[in-house]
Amino acid sequence: MYYVIILLLQTAESNRKLKEMTAITELNQETVRSMAVGAVFTDYAGKISSIDFHRTEDLLITASEDDSIRLYDIANAKLLKTTYHKKHGADRICFTHHPSSILCSSRYNIESTNESLRYLSMYDNRCLRYFKGHKQRVVSLCMSPINDSFMSGSLDHSVRIWDLRVNACQGILRLRGRPTVAYDQQGLVFAVAMEGGAIKLFDSRSYDKGPFDTFLVGGDTAEVCDIKFSNDGRSMVLTTTNNNIYILDAYGGDKRCGFSLEPSPNLTTEATFTPDGQYVVAGSGDGTLHAWYINKPNEVASWNSYIGAVTCLKWAPRRVMFAAASTALTFWIPKSNEEPSNGEATAGE
């Protein structure tokens, strides 16, 4: 049995509004400011460590310290399925191209089993393949948007390139420090952030030739815990372990702007672009969320997260919606003028 608190999705009208939020090309500041909690899922027994939206379907997947993987229908704010993974746990997670297949990194028994990554079917709760190689926890995981390749970055100071169809690792990059990885939206370039604020760009078709460019985020020696490309490929957002956020020009590496938020001990957070690449949203260690317009850097909105310091944050690729998580999961949508603003919640089963 699970409990879900519905805040703004109670009525059929609210559900209709969410379903009609299809592909968006541009947001305005009024819409960003109007974002409010639409649904809260509270039955987690541990911190949520990773979330991911499917690129083309209205689905969200989560991994939690309670060893659960949960699949949600975001159009209807509905939990579709929960599976538990007691042997390996669930840490980093991402969708493959198929909406019922995911990649998940292990939390336990990595050194003894060498089974650091699993390819899982949510349809029949089956492991399709193990990917062995990493000796320590995977801290960054991403799927290529154009083919069956994916990347993983580990605390063993390596980035590995894989193919879903093959058990064996396809390539290894040895690096300093904690590596963080991301593909651009065209799948032609991937970025690796590492110790000392260095970001290396690789051609995904010839990464074995080494990086074709290297950027340095000067003045910040904290490790990068998250990196993302904007949809248009023009910008990158970096989040560091001390909760500094930097927006970089993806072509030249110039720092476009930066923001500092309150750090949270023993927690890392992430920042997310809106689909149009004009705004960035991030969580602060004091339990607030913030949004900035990056073309003329200024803060356009801040909110109480209602769930404490946020550890995971992603904007849906096809909707005016984002998800934020800590020990609970929240869906944020624009609040209409007709909807109440007092944030009252009701509970259901």
Contacts in CASP RR format, 6 or more apart in sequence:
PFRMAT RR
TARGET T0000
AUTHOR 0000-0000-0000
METHOD contacts of the structure
MODEL  1
MYYVIILLLQTAESNRKLKEMTAITELNQETVRSMAVGAVFTDYAGKISS
IDFHRTEDLLITASEDDSIRLYDIANAKLLKTTYHKKHGADRICFTHHPS
SILCSSRYNIESTNESLRYLSMYDNRCLRYFKGHKQRVVSLCMSPINDSF
MSGSLDHSVRIWDLRVNACQGILRLRGRPTVAYDQQGLVFAVAMEGGAIK
LFDSRSYDKGPFDTFLVGGDTAEVCDIKFSNDGRSMVLTTTNNNIYILDA
YGGDKRCGFSLEPSPNLTTEATFTPDGQYVVAGSGDGTLHAWYINKPNEV
ASWNSYIGAVTCLKWAPRRVMFAAASTALTFWIPKSNEEPSNGEATAGE
1 349 0 8 1.000
2 41 0 8 1.000
2 43 0 8 1.000
2 79 0 8 1.000
2 82 0 8 1.000
2 349 0 8 1.000
3 42 0 8 1.000
3 43 0 8 1.000
3 347 0 8 1.000
3 348 0 8 1.000
3 349 0 8 1.000
4 39 0 8 1.000
4 40 0 8 1.000
4 41 0 8 1.000
4 42 0 8 1.000
4 43 0 8 1.000
4 77 0 8 1.000
4 79 0 8 1.000
4 347 0 8 1.000
4 348 0 8 1.000
5 39 0 8 1.000
5 40 0 8 1.000
5 41 0 8 1.000
5 42 0 8 1.000
5 345 0 8 1.000
5 346 0 8 1.000
5 347 0 8 1.000
5 348 0 8 1.000
6 38 0 8 1.000
6 39 0 8 1.000
6 40 0 8 1.000
6 77 0 8 1.000
6 345 0 8 1.000
6 346 0 8 1.000
6 348 0 8 1.000
7 36 0 8 1.000
7 37 0 8 1.000
7 38 0 8 1.000
7 39 0 8 1.000
7 40 0 8 1.000
7 343 0 8 1.000
7 344 0 8 1.000
7 345 0 8 1.000
8 14 0 8 1.000
8 36 0 8 1.000
8 37 0 8 1.000
8 38 0 8 1.000
8 39 0 8 1.000
8 333 0 8 1.000
8 335 0 8 1.000
8 339 0 8 1.000
9 15 0 8 1.000
9 18 0 8 1.000
9 38 0 8 1.000
9 39 0 8 1.000
9 77 0 8 1.000
9 331 0 8 1.000
9 333 0 8 1.000
10 346 0 8 1.000
14 38 0 8 1.000
14 339 0 8 1.000
15 75 0 8 1.000
15 76 0 8 1.000
15 77 0 8 1.000
17 333 0 8 1.000
17 336 0 8 1.000
18 74 0 8 1.000
18 75 0 8 1.000
18 76 0 8 1.000
18 77 0 8 1.000
18 319 0 8 1.000
18 321 0 8 1.000
18 333 0 8 1.000
19 75 0 8 1.000
19 76 0 8 1.000
21 319 0 8 1.000
21 320 0 8 1.000
21 321 0 8 1.000
21 333 0 8 1.000
22 318 0 8 1.000
22 319 0 8 1.000
23 275 0 8 1.000
23 318 0 8 1.000
24 275 0 8 1.000
24 276 0 8 1.000
24 318 0 8 1.000
24 319 0 8 1.000
24 320 0 8 1.000
25 275 0 8 1.000
25 276 0 8 1.000
26 276 0 8 1.000
26 278 0 8 1.000
27 274 0 8 1.000
27 275 0 8 1.000
27 276 0 8 1.000
27 278 0 8 1.000
27 279 0 8 1.000
27 320 0 8 1.000
29 293 0 8 1.000
29 300 0 8 1.000
29 301 0 8 1.000
31 320 0 8 1.000
31 334 0 8 1.000
32 274 0 8 1.000
32 279 0 8 1.000
32 291 0 8 1.000
32 300 0 8 1.000
32 301 0 8 1.000
33 291 0 8 1.000
33 300 0 8 1.000
33 301 0 8 1.000
34 334 0 8 1.000
34 335 0 8 1.000
35 291 0 8 1.000
35 301 0 8 1.000
35 303 0 8 1.000
35 322 0 8 1.000
35 332 0 8 1.000
35 333 0 8 1.000
35 334 0 8 1.000
35 335 0 8 1.000
36 303 0 8 1.000
36 332 0 8 1.000
36 333 0 8 1.000
36 334 0 8 1.000
36 335 0 8 1.000
36 339 0 8 1.000
36 341 0 8 1.000
36 343 0 8 1.000
37 306 0 8 1.000
37 330 0 8 1.000
37 331 0 8 1.000
37 332 0 8 1.000
37 343 0 8 1.000
38 77 0 8 1.000
38 330 0 8 1.000
38 331 0 8 1.000
38 332 0 8 1.000
38 333 0 8 1.000
39 77 0 8 1.000
39 330 0 8 1.000
39 331 0 8 1.000
40 306 0 8 1.000
40 307 0 8 1.000
40 328 0 8 1.000
40 329 0 8 1.000
40 330 0 8 1.000
40 331 0 8 1.000
40 345 0 8 1.000
41 70 0 8 1.000
41 72 0 8 1.000
41 79 0 8 1.000
41 328 0 8 1.000
41 329 0 8 1.000
41 330 0 8 1.000
42 328 0 8 1.000
44 64 0 8 1.000
44 66 0 8 1.000
44 68 0 8 1.000
44 327 0 8 1.000
44 328 0 8 1.000
44 329 0 8 1.000
45 64 0 8 1.000
45 65 0 8 1.000
45 66 0 8 1.000
45 68 0 8 1.000
46 64 0 8 1.000
46 65 0 8 1.000
46 66 0 8 1.000
46 327 0 8 1.000
47 64 0 8 1.000
47 65 0 8 1.000
47 311 0 8 1.000
47 326 0 8 1.000
47 327 0 8 1.000
48 62 0 8 1.000
48 63 0 8 1.000
48 64 0 8 1.000
48 65 0 8 1.000
48 311 0 8 1.000
48 312 0 8 1.000
48 325 0 8 1.000
48 326 0 8 1.000
48 327 0 8 1.000
48 328 0 8 1.000
48 329 0 8 1.000
49 63 0 8 1.000
49 64 0 8 1.000
49 65 0 8 1.000
49 90 0 8 1.000
49 91 0 8 1.000
49 92 0 8 1.000
49 93 0 8 1.000
49 107 0 8 1.000
49 311 0 8 1.000
49 312 0 8 1.000
50 62 0 8 1.000
50 63 0 8 1.000
50 90 0 8 1.000
50 91 0 8 1.000
50 92 0 8 1.000
50 93 0 8 1.000
50 94 0 8 1.000
50 141 0 8 1.000
50 312 0 8 1.000
51 60 0 8 1.000
51 61 0 8 1.000
51 62 0 8 1.000
51 63 0 8 1.000
51 93 0 8 1.000
51 312 0 8 1.000
51 314 0 8 1.000
51 323 0 8 1.000
51 325 0 8 1.000
51 329 0 8 1.000
52 60 0 8 1.000
52 61 0 8 1.000
52 93 0 8 1.000
52 94 0 8 1.000
52 95 0 8 1.000
52 102 0 8 1.000
52 314 0 8 1.000
53 59 0 8 1.000
53 60 0 8 1.000
53 74 0 8 1.000
53 95 0 8 1.000
53 314 0 8 1.000
53 316 0 8 1.000
53 317 0 8 1.000
53 323 0 8 1.000
54 60 0 8 1.000
54 61 0 8 1.000
54 95 0 8 1.000
54 99 0 8 1.000
55 95 0 8 1.000
55 97 0 8 1.000
55 145 0 8 1.000
55 317 0 8 1.000
56 99 0 8 1.000
56 318 0 8 1.000
57 99 0 8 1.000
58 73 0 8 1.000
58 74 0 8 1.000
58 75 0 8 1.000
58 318 0 8 1.000
58 319 0 8 1.000
59 71 0 8 1.000
59 72 0 8 1.000
59 73 0 8 1.000
59 74 0 8 1.000
59 80 0 8 1.000
59 95 0 8 1.000
59 99 0 8 1.000
60 71 0 8 1.000
60 72 0 8 1.000
60 74 0 8 1.000
60 316 0 8 1.000
60 323 0 8 1.000
61 69 0 8 1.000
61 70 0 8 1.000
61 71 0 8 1.000
61 72 0 8 1.000
61 93 0 8 1.000
61 94 0 8 1.000
61 95 0 8 1.000
61 102 0 8 1.000
61 122 0 8 1.000
62 68 0 8 1.000
62 69 0 8 1.000
62 70 0 8 1.000
62 72 0 8 1.000
62 93 0 8 1.000
62 312 0 8 1.000
62 325 0 8 1.000
62 329 0 8 1.000
63 69 0 8 1.000
63 90 0 8 1.000
63 91 0 8 1.000
63 92 0 8 1.000
63 93 0 8 1.000
63 104 0 8 1.000
64 70 0 8 1.000
64 90 0 8 1.000
65 107 0 8 1.000
67 84 0 8 1.000
67 85 0 8 1.000
67 86 0 8 1.000
67 89 0 8 1.000
67 90 0 8 1.000
67 107 0 8 1.000
68 82 0 8 1.000
68 83 0 8 1.000
68 84 0 8 1.000
68 85 0 8 1.000
68 90 0 8 1.000
69 82 0 8 1.000
69 83 0 8 1.000
69 84 0 8 1.000
69 85 0 8 1.000
69 90 0 8 1.000
69 93 0 8 1.000
69 102 0 8 1.000
69 104 0 8 1.000
69 120 0 8 1.000
69 122 0 8 1.000
70 79 0 8 1.000
70 81 0 8 1.000
70 82 0 8 1.000
70 83 0 8 1.000
71 79 0 8 1.000
71 80 0 8 1.000
71 81 0 8 1.000
71 82 0 8 1.000
71 122 0 8 1.000
72 78 0 8 1.000
72 79 0 8 1.000
72 80 0 8 1.000
72 329 0 8 1.000
73 80 0 8 1.000
74 316 0 8 1.000
74 319 0 8 1.000
74 321 0 8 1.000
74 323 0 8 1.000
74 331 0 8 1.000
77 331 0 8 1.000
81 122 0 8 1.000
83 120 0 8 1.000
83 122 0 8 1.000
83 125 0 8 1.000
85 104 0 8 1.000
87 108 0 8 1.000
87 109 0 8 1.000
88 104 0 8 1.000
88 106 0 8 1.000
88 107 0 8 1.000
88 108 0 8 1.000
88 109 0 8 1.000
88 113 0 8 1.000
88 115 0 8 1.000
88 118 0 8 1.000
89 106 0 8 1.000
89 107 0 8 1.000
89 108 0 8 1.000
90 104 0 8 1.000
90 105 0 8 1.000
90 107 0 8 1.000
91 104 0 8 1.000
91 105 0 8 1.000
91 106 0 8 1.000
91 107 0 8 1.000
91 137 0 8 1.000
91 138 0 8 1.000
92 104 0 8 1.000
92 105 0 8 1.000
92 138 0 8 1.000
92 139 0 8 1.000
92 140 0 8 1.000
92 141 0 8 1.000
92 152 0 8 1.000
93 102 0 8 1.000
93 103 0 8 1.000
93 104 0 8 1.000
93 105 0 8 1.000
93 141 0 8 1.000
94 102 0 8 1.000
94 103 0 8 1.000
94 141 0 8 1.000
94 142 0 8 1.000
94 143 0 8 1.000
94 150 0 8 1.000
95 101 0 8 1.000
95 102 0 8 1.000
95 103 0 8 1.000
95 143 0 8 1.000
96 102 0 8 1.000
96 103 0 8 1.000
96 119 0 8 1.000
96 143 0 8 1.000
96 148 0 8 1.000
96 150 0 8 1.000
96 164 0 8 1.000
97 143 0 8 1.000
97 148 0 8 1.000
100 121 0 8 1.000
100 122 0 8 1.000
100 123 0 8 1.000
101 119 0 8 1.000
101 120 0 8 1.000
101 121 0 8 1.000
101 122 0 8 1.000
101 123 0 8 1.000
101 128 0 8 1.000
102 119 0 8 1.000
102 120 0 8 1.000
102 122 0 8 1.000
103 117 0 8 1.000
103 118 0 8 1.000
103 119 0 8 1.000
103 120 0 8 1.000
103 141 0 8 1.000
103 143 0 8 1.000
103 150 0 8 1.000
104 117 0 8 1.000
104 118 0 8 1.000
104 120 0 8 1.000
105 116 0 8 1.000
105 117 0 8 1.000
105 118 0 8 1.000
105 137 0 8 1.000
105 138 0 8 1.000
105 141 0 8 1.000
105 152 0 8 1.000
106 113 0 8 1.000
106 115 0 8 1.000
106 116 0 8 1.000
106 117 0 8 1.000
106 118 0 8 1.000
106 137 0 8 1.000
106 138 0 8 1.000
107 137 0 8 1.000
109 115 0 8 1.000
110 116 0 8 1.000
110 134 0 8 1.000
110 135 0 8 1.000
110 136 0 8 1.000
110 137 0 8 1.000
111 135 0 8 1.000
111 136 0 8 1.000
114 132 0 8 1.000
114 133 0 8 1.000
114 135 0 8 1.000
115 130 0 8 1.000
115 132 0 8 1.000
116 131 0 8 1.000
116 132 0 8 1.000
116 133 0 8 1.000
116 134 0 8 1.000
116 135 0 8 1.000
116 137 0 8 1.000
116 138 0 8 1.000
116 152 0 8 1.000
116 154 0 8 1.000
117 130 0 8 1.000
117 131 0 8 1.000
117 132 0 8 1.000
117 134 0 8 1.000
117 138 0 8 1.000
117 141 0 8 1.000
117 152 0 8 1.000
117 162 0 8 1.000
118 127 0 8 1.000
118 129 0 8 1.000
118 130 0 8 1.000
118 131 0 8 1.000
119 127 0 8 1.000
119 128 0 8 1.000
119 129 0 8 1.000
119 130 0 8 1.000
119 131 0 8 1.000
119 164 0 8 1.000
120 126 0 8 1.000
120 127 0 8 1.000
120 128 0 8 1.000
121 127 0 8 1.000
121 128 0 8 1.000
129 164 0 8 1.000
129 167 0 8 1.000
130 167 0 8 1.000
131 152 0 8 1.000
131 162 0 8 1.000
131 167 0 8 1.000
131 169 0 8 1.000
132 167 0 8 1.000
133 160 0 8 1.000
133 169 0 8 1.000
134 152 0 8 1.000
134 153 0 8 1.000
134 154 0 8 1.000
134 156 0 8 1.000
134 158 0 8 1.000
134 160 0 8 1.000
135 154 0 8 1.000
135 156 0 8 1.000
136 154 0 8 1.000
136 155 0 8 1.000
136 156 0 8 1.000
137 154 0 8 1.000
137 155 0 8 1.000
138 152 0 8 1.000
138 153 0 8 1.000
138 154 0 8 1.000
139 153 0 8 1.000
139 154 0 8 1.000
139 155 0 8 1.000
139 178 0 8 1.000
139 179 0 8 1.000
139 180 0 8 1.000
139 225 0 8 1.000
140 151 0 8 1.000
140 152 0 8 1.000
140 153 0 8 1.000
140 179 0 8 1.000
140 180 0 8 1.000
140 181 0 8 1.000
140 182 0 8 1.000
140 226 0 8 1.000
141 150 0 8 1.000
141 151 0 8 1.000
141 152 0 8 1.000
141 153 0 8 1.000
141 181 0 8 1.000
142 150 0 8 1.000
142 151 0 8 1.000
142 181 0 8 1.000
142 182 0 8 1.000
142 183 0 8 1.000
142 190 0 8 1.000
143 149 0 8 1.000
143 150 0 8 1.000
143 183 0 8 1.000
144 150 0 8 1.000
144 151 0 8 1.000
144 183 0 8 1.000
144 187 0 8 1.000
144 204 0 8 1.000
145 183 0 8 1.000
145 185 0 8 1.000
145 186 0 8 1.000
145 187 0 8 1.000
146 186 0 8 1.000
146 187 0 8 1.000
148 163 0 8 1.000
148 164 0 8 1.000
148 165 0 8 1.000
149 161 0 8 1.000
149 162 0 8 1.000
149 163 0 8 1.000
149 164 0 8 1.000
149 170 0 8 1.000
149 204 0 8 1.000
150 161 0 8 1.000
150 162 0 8 1.000
150 163 0 8 1.000
150 164 0 8 1.000
151 159 0 8 1.000
151 160 0 8 1.000
151 161 0 8 1.000
151 162 0 8 1.000
151 181 0 8 1.000
151 183 0 8 1.000
151 190 0 8 1.000
152 159 0 8 1.000
152 160 0 8 1.000
152 162 0 8 1.000
152 181 0 8 1.000
153 159 0 8 1.000
153 160 0 8 1.000
153 179 0 8 1.000
153 180 0 8 1.000
153 181 0 8 1.000
154 160 0 8 1.000
154 179 0 8 1.000
155 178 0 8 1.000
157 174 0 8 1.000
157 175 0 8 1.000
157 176 0 8 1.000
157 177 0 8 1.000
157 178 0 8 1.000
157 179 0 8 1.000
158 172 0 8 1.000
158 173 0 8 1.000
158 174 0 8 1.000
158 175 0 8 1.000
158 179 0 8 1.000
159 172 0 8 1.000
159 173 0 8 1.000
159 175 0 8 1.000
159 179 0 8 1.000
159 181 0 8 1.000
159 192 0 8 1.000
160 169 0 8 1.000
160 171 0 8 1.000
160 172 0 8 1.000
160 173 0 8 1.000
161 169 0 8 1.000
161 170 0 8 1.000
161 171 0 8 1.000
161 172 0 8 1.000
161 173 0 8 1.000
161 207 0 8 1.000
162 169 0 8 1.000
162 170 0 8 1.000
163 170 0 8 1.000
171 207 0 8 1.000
171 208 0 8 1.000
173 179 0 8 1.000
173 192 0 8 1.000
173 207 0 8 1.000
175 192 0 8 1.000
175 194 0 8 1.000
175 195 0 8 1.000
176 194 0 8 1.000
176 195 0 8 1.000
176 196 0 8 1.000
177 194 0 8 1.000
177 195 0 8 1.000
177 223 0 8 1.000
178 194 0 8 1.000
178 195 0 8 1.000
178 223 0 8 1.000
178 224 0 8 1.000
178 225 0 8 1.000
179 192 0 8 1.000
179 193 0 8 1.000
179 194 0 8 1.000
180 192 0 8 1.000
180 193 0 8 1.000
180 194 0 8 1.000
180 224 0 8 1.000
180 225 0 8 1.000
180 226 0 8 1.000
180 227 0 8 1.000
181 190 0 8 1.000
181 191 0 8 1.000
181 192 0 8 1.000
181 193 0 8 1.000
181 227 0 8 1.000
182 190 0 8 1.000
182 191 0 8 1.000
182 227 0 8 1.000
182 228 0 8 1.000
182 229 0 8 1.000
182 236 0 8 1.000
183 189 0 8 1.000
183 190 0 8 1.000
183 204 0 8 1.000
183 229 0 8 1.000
184 190 0 8 1.000
184 191 0 8 1.000
184 229 0 8 1.000
184 233 0 8 1.000
184 250 0 8 1.000
185 229 0 8 1.000
185 230 0 8 1.000
185 231 0 8 1.000
185 232 0 8 1.000
185 233 0 8 1.000
186 233 0 8 1.000
187 204 0 8 1.000
188 203 0 8 1.000
188 204 0 8 1.000
188 205 0 8 1.000
189 201 0 8 1.000
189 202 0 8 1.000
189 203 0 8 1.000
189 204 0 8 1.000
190 201 0 8 1.000
190 202 0 8 1.000
190 204 0 8 1.000
190 207 0 8 1.000
191 199 0 8 1.000
191 200 0 8 1.000
191 201 0 8 1.000
191 202 0 8 1.000
191 227 0 8 1.000
191 229 0 8 1.000
191 236 0 8 1.000
192 199 0 8 1.000
192 200 0 8 1.000
192 202 0 8 1.000
192 211 0 8 1.000
193 199 0 8 1.000
193 224 0 8 1.000
193 227 0 8 1.000
193 238 0 8 1.000
194 200 0 8 1.000
194 224 0 8 1.000
195 223 0 8 1.000
196 216 0 8 1.000
196 217 0 8 1.000
196 220 0 8 1.000
196 221 0 8 1.000
196 223 0 8 1.000
197 216 0 8 1.000
197 217 0 8 1.000
197 218 0 8 1.000
197 220 0 8 1.000
197 221 0 8 1.000
197 223 0 8 1.000
197 224 0 8 1.000
198 214 0 8 1.000
198 215 0 8 1.000
198 216 0 8 1.000
198 217 0 8 1.000
199 214 0 8 1.000
199 215 0 8 1.000
199 216 0 8 1.000
199 217 0 8 1.000
199 224 0 8 1.000
199 227 0 8 1.000
199 236 0 8 1.000
199 238 0 8 1.000
199 248 0 8 1.000
199 253 0 8 1.000
200 210 0 8 1.000
200 211 0 8 1.000
200 213 0 8 1.000
200 214 0 8 1.000
201 211 0 8 1.000
201 212 0 8 1.000
201 213 0 8 1.000
201 214 0 8 1.000
201 215 0 8 1.000
202 210 0 8 1.000
202 211 0 8 1.000
202 212 0 8 1.000
203 209 0 8 1.000
203 212 0 8 1.000
213 252 0 8 1.000
213 253 0 8 1.000
215 248 0 8 1.000
215 252 0 8 1.000
215 253 0 8 1.000
217 224 0 8 1.000
217 238 0 8 1.000
217 246 0 8 1.000
217 248 0 8 1.000
217 255 0 8 1.000
218 255 0 8 1.000
220 240 0 8 1.000
220 242 0 8 1.000
220 244 0 8 1.000
220 246 0 8 1.000
222 240 0 8 1.000
222 241 0 8 1.000
222 242 0 8 1.000
222 244 0 8 1.000
223 240 0 8 1.000
223 241 0 8 1.000
224 238 0 8 1.000
224 239 0 8 1.000
224 240 0 8 1.000
224 241 0 8 1.000
225 239 0 8 1.000
225 240 0 8 1.000
225 241 0 8 1.000
225 268 0 8 1.000
225 269 0 8 1.000
225 270 0 8 1.000
226 237 0 8 1.000
226 238 0 8 1.000
226 239 0 8 1.000
226 268 0 8 1.000
226 269 0 8 1.000
226 270 0 8 1.000
226 271 0 8 1.000
227 236 0 8 1.000
227 237 0 8 1.000
227 238 0 8 1.000
227 239 0 8 1.000
228 236 0 8 1.000
228 237 0 8 1.000
228 270 0 8 1.000
228 271 0 8 1.000
228 272 0 8 1.000
228 273 0 8 1.000
229 235 0 8 1.000
229 236 0 8 1.000
229 250 0 8 1.000
230 236 0 8 1.000
230 237 0 8 1.000
230 250 0 8 1.000
230 273 0 8 1.000
230 277 0 8 1.000
231 273 0 8 1.000
231 275 0 8 1.000
231 276 0 8 1.000
231 277 0 8 1.000
231 317 0 8 1.000
232 276 0 8 1.000
232 277 0 8 1.000
233 250 0 8 1.000
234 249 0 8 1.000
234 250 0 8 1.000
234 251 0 8 1.000
234 277 0 8 1.000
235 247 0 8 1.000
235 248 0 8 1.000
235 249 0 8 1.000
235 250 0 8 1.000
235 256 0 8 1.000
235 273 0 8 1.000
235 277 0 8 1.000
235 294 0 8 1.000
236 247 0 8 1.000
236 248 0 8 1.000
236 250 0 8 1.000
236 253 0 8 1.000
237 245 0 8 1.000
237 246 0 8 1.000
237 247 0 8 1.000
237 248 0 8 1.000
237 271 0 8 1.000
237 272 0 8 1.000
237 273 0 8 1.000
237 280 0 8 1.000
238 245 0 8 1.000
238 246 0 8 1.000
238 248 0 8 1.000
239 245 0 8 1.000
239 268 0 8 1.000
239 269 0 8 1.000
239 270 0 8 1.000
239 271 0 8 1.000
239 282 0 8 1.000
240 246 0 8 1.000
241 263 0 8 1.000
241 268 0 8 1.000
242 263 0 8 1.000
243 260 0 8 1.000
243 261 0 8 1.000
243 262 0 8 1.000
243 263 0 8 1.000
243 264 0 8 1.000
243 269 0 8 1.000
243 284 0 8 1.000
243 285 0 8 1.000
244 258 0 8 1.000
244 259 0 8 1.000
244 260 0 8 1.000
244 261 0 8 1.000
245 258 0 8 1.000
245 259 0 8 1.000
245 260 0 8 1.000
245 261 0 8 1.000
245 271 0 8 1.000
245 280 0 8 1.000
245 282 0 8 1.000
246 255 0 8 1.000
246 257 0 8 1.000
246 258 0 8 1.000
247 255 0 8 1.000
247 256 0 8 1.000
247 257 0 8 1.000
247 258 0 8 1.000
247 280 0 8 1.000
247 294 0 8 1.000
247 297 0 8 1.000
248 254 0 8 1.000
248 255 0 8 1.000
248 256 0 8 1.000
249 255 0 8 1.000
249 256 0 8 1.000
256 294 0 8 1.000
256 297 0 8 1.000
257 292 0 8 1.000
257 294 0 8 1.000
257 297 0 8 1.000
258 297 0 8 1.000
259 282 0 8 1.000
259 290 0 8 1.000
259 292 0 8 1.000
259 297 0 8 1.000
259 299 0 8 1.000
261 269 0 8 1.000
261 282 0 8 1.000
261 283 0 8 1.000
261 284 0 8 1.000
261 285 0 8 1.000
261 286 0 8 1.000
261 290 0 8 1.000
262 284 0 8 1.000
262 285 0 8 1.000
262 286 0 8 1.000
262 287 0 8 1.000
263 285 0 8 1.000
264 284 0 8 1.000
264 285 0 8 1.000
264 286 0 8 1.000
264 309 0 8 1.000
267 285 0 8 1.000
267 309 0 8 1.000
267 311 0 8 1.000
268 311 0 8 1.000
269 282 0 8 1.000
269 283 0 8 1.000
269 284 0 8 1.000
269 285 0 8 1.000
269 309 0 8 1.000
269 310 0 8 1.000
269 311 0 8 1.000
269 312 0 8 1.000
269 313 0 8 1.000
270 282 0 8 1.000
270 311 0 8 1.000
270 312 0 8 1.000
270 313 0 8 1.000
270 314 0 8 1.000
271 280 0 8 1.000
271 281 0 8 1.000
271 282 0 8 1.000
271 283 0 8 1.000
271 313 0 8 1.000
272 280 0 8 1.000
272 281 0 8 1.000
272 282 0 8 1.000
272 313 0 8 1.000
272 314 0 8 1.000
272 315 0 8 1.000
272 322 0 8 1.000
273 279 0 8 1.000
273 280 0 8 1.000
273 315 0 8 1.000
274 280 0 8 1.000
274 281 0 8 1.000
274 315 0 8 1.000
275 315 0 8 1.000
275 316 0 8 1.000
275 317 0 8 1.000
275 318 0 8 1.000
277 294 0 8 1.000
278 293 0 8 1.000
278 294 0 8 1.000
278 295 0 8 1.000
279 291 0 8 1.000
279 292 0 8 1.000
279 293 0 8 1.000
279 294 0 8 1.000
279 300 0 8 1.000
280 291 0 8 1.000
280 292 0 8 1.000
280 294 0 8 1.000
281 289 0 8 1.000
281 290 0 8 1.000
281 291 0 8 1.000
281 313 0 8 1.000
281 315 0 8 1.000
281 322 0 8 1.000
282 289 0 8 1.000
282 290 0 8 1.000
282 313 0 8 1.000
283 289 0 8 1.000
283 290 0 8 1.000
283 305 0 8 1.000
283 309 0 8 1.000
283 310 0 8 1.000
283 313 0 8 1.000
283 324 0 8 1.000
284 290 0 8 1.000
284 309 0 8 1.000
285 308 0 8 1.000
285 309 0 8 1.000
285 310 0 8 1.000
286 309 0 8 1.000
287 304 0 8 1.000
287 305 0 8 1.000
287 307 0 8 1.000
287 308 0 8 1.000
287 309 0 8 1.000
287 310 0 8 1.000
288 302 0 8 1.000
288 303 0 8 1.000
288 304 0 8 1.000
288 305 0 8 1.000
289 302 0 8 1.000
289 303 0 8 1.000
289 304 0 8 1.000
289 305 0 8 1.000
289 310 0 8 1.000
289 313 0 8 1.000
289 324 0 8 1.000
290 299 0 8 1.000
290 301 0 8 1.000
290 302 0 8 1.000
290 303 0 8 1.000
291 299 0 8 1.000
291 300 0 8 1.000
291 301 0 8 1.000
291 302 0 8 1.000
292 298 0 8 1.000
292 299 0 8 1.000
292 300 0 8 1.000
293 300 0 8 1.000
305 324 0 8 1.000
305 326 0 8 1.000
305 330 0 8 1.000
306 330 0 8 1.000
307 324 0 8 1.000
307 325 0 8 1.000
307 326 0 8 1.000
307 327 0 8 1.000
307 328 0 8 1.000
307 330 0 8 1.000
308 326 0 8 1.000
309 326 0 8 1.000
310 324 0 8 1.000
310 325 0 8 1.000
310 326 0 8 1.000
311 325 0 8 1.000
311 326 0 8 1.000
312 323 0 8 1.000
312 324 0 8 1.000
312 325 0 8 1.000
312 326 0 8 1.000
313 322 0 8 1.000
313 323 0 8 1.000
313 324 0 8 1.000
313 325 0 8 1.000
314 322 0 8 1.000
314 323 0 8 1.000
315 321 0 8 1.000
315 322 0 8 1.000
316 322 0 8 1.000
316 323 0 8 1.000
320 333 0 8 1.000
320 334 0 8 1.000
321 331 0 8 1.000
321 332 0 8 1.000
321 333 0 8 1.000
322 331 0 8 1.000
322 332 0 8 1.000
323 329 0 8 1.000
323 330 0 8 1.000
323 331 0 8 1.000
323 332 0 8 1.000
324 330 0 8 1.000
324 332 0 8 1.000
335 341 0 8 1.000
END
